[in-house]
Amino acid sequence: MIQGYLNNNSQRFVSKWFILTIDVIVSSIAFLISYCIRFNLSFNFDVSQLKYQIPLVVVISLVSFFFTGSYKGVIRHTGIRDVYNIFNAVCLTSILVILIILLNKELNLVEDLTIPISIIIIYSLLSFIQLVAARYVFKSLYSNFTNRNFKITKNIMIYGAGDAGILTYNAITNHTKSKVRVLGYIDDDIQKAGKNINGVKVYNKASLNKDFISRNGVDEIIFSIQNIDPKKLTNLVESFVDLDVKVKIVPPVEDWINGELKASQIKQVQIEDLLDRAPISIKNSKISSELSDKVIMVTGGAGSIGSEIVRQICSYSYKSLIIIDQAESALYDLQQELKRNGFHNFIPIVGDVRDKNRLNGIFEEYKPNLVFHAAAYKHVPLMEYNSYEAIKVNIAGTKTVADLSLIHKVEKFVFVSTDKAVNPTNVMGASKRIAEMYISCMQQENKTKFIITRFGNVLGSNGSVIPLFRKQIETGGPLTLTHKDITRYFMTIPEASQLVLEAGAMGKGGEIFIFDMGESVKIFDLAKNMIRLSGLRYPEDIDIKITGLRPGEKLYEELLASGENTLPTYHRKIKISKVRDLDYAFVRSKIDELCITNMFFNGNTVKLMKFIVPEYVSKNSDLCELDNNSEEKLEQIKLKVVES
């Protein structure tokens, strides 16, 4: 009956008045027992005195419980804070009783109202023990009744026997719907090995092997170490992923809800956590002063990078934010997200960077001070045989926004480029390189400050490799990889967006800002780790299929072209690329010719792109034939550009 009541009311809480009543009764019983203890477990004392003493203790206990709020705690979640409140209540009760006894002794208000100090001391200790014990008894009964029909479904080991590990244990065990059991802690500290914490044994890392996992039925290992070095985390996780267990991680303290860790926040380790590179943080930032009281425009504002730029701008003090994107649904989703988060000082506009008249109207109406140009087509295989659209958006669209920025006296224009623009081997990369070259030409006007940011692949962006691998794992594989030796640089969306904003702040015009992105990542290793982190085995559960390089795809990406070098900035992770000089009049005329030729589908535009960017040599593409018999011509073009 009791079990059924508890199960049916598992989401309800016991009334605080009921708890208060129980506390008063327990306190009164403790007072009676203290007399028995004082007189050798007998009633060899004046019992008639209790008719004054017990009401006094009851009243003072009520006052103390009310004052400290010890009765307001939720019994099923009794913890250290509740014990602390009970201790305060008992101490306050004892002090008040002593004061009233002394006062009555002086004023003689109630005859025969006296309590020996020894009784008060015994009562204090006994009352504290009984009140705490009562709560833990009720907590244990509730846990036993509600979990009697629950079958343990997971056995867990916690890596880290420090404060974070103990808090993780409490978060898991206090979760009423939890069907898990913590088998033990793992810690690198040899002195902790063999000891118990919360009745749970601490093991050293060496004891955690396949035999231990199999014998104890370990299902998950939860990493609960704050401020762990990413390289160390990578090594630790990779040492466990072959043990046929799921690996999870506790988030940083700053991400805990109201400073308290919830079991639901413990997440599975993501491949992003294992990239062998510490997160890039920007210090001494000038962003705040740069954006203050400015009208800011973001093109491609609903895309992966553009939307994060918008989110970060919203946290600063600015005059107005104009968000332009042709993707209606994505722009609507961003609008709703910003409103939910309390941001309203922005203007979403459905517009196309290819529409010069529409953009000119927007510039005239809102008069932006800063423009962040993130609108672009970026998928290499698609753009390889859709060069018309690549040129129309990535080159002509950039040209349109840059021209209008100059005409309307925008202070700074920040362009989001890519490492694929360096020694391009595909249409997309070449289109971005030509856009960079046009922006460099515009800088020669010495009016608007034109700035370029260049970085590698962005984790989690639309079309990137990690979301693709996740979908393939969900559908049972195989994971498709173009080449076993292919490598890429990676950074997170917030990092990439922060770079763009920082470039806008520190840029003086004419720079190409690049990140020191650490070591490139071998995609084959990344794919294997993703399979293992999903609790699966490679190749038994999910295999990796090599499909061959796609049209225009490189084995590795570069952040600097030959002939470029870098200069340092005030941030050690951000560098400025110094590019070779261009014949700006020649380059600009050829870019104008390219845009006009493309507009009327007249002639081979890709061939003209290769003329403008001599280092553009196609790979694994039908466009390779345009490179045949042209080495001498390309050398002549390179020589002409350098001499200019």
Protein Blocks (a to p, Z undefined) as FASTA:
>chain_A
ZZmmmmmmmmbccdfklmmmmmmmmmmmmmmmmmmmmnooiabbcfklmmmmmmmmmmmm
mmmmmmnommmpcfklgcfklmmmmmmmmmmmmmmmmmmmmmmmmnomaghiacdfklmm
mmmmmmmmmmmmmmmmmmmmmmmmmmmmpccfbdcddehjbfklmmmmmmmmmmmkbccd
cfbdcdfblklgopaeehiacddfklmcfklmmmnopabdcdddehiafklmmmmmmmmm
mnopacdddddfklpghhiacfklpccddfklmpccdcdddehiaklmmmgopacddehk
lmmklmmmmmmmmmpccfbdcdddfblklmmmmmmmmmmnopabbcdddddfklmmlmmm
mmmmnopabdcdfbdcfbfklmmmmmmlmmmmmmmmmmmmmmmmmmnopabdcddddfkl
gopabfklmmmmmmmmmmmmmmmnopadcddddddddehiahiaklmmmmmmmnopaadd
fbfkbccddddfklmmmmmmmmmmmpgghpacdddebjaddfklmmmmmmmmnopacfkl
pccddebjaehiafbdcfbdehiacdddfbfkbccdddddddfklmmmmmmmmmmmmmno
gajfklmmmmmmmmlccehiaklmmmgoplmmmmmmmmmmmmZZ
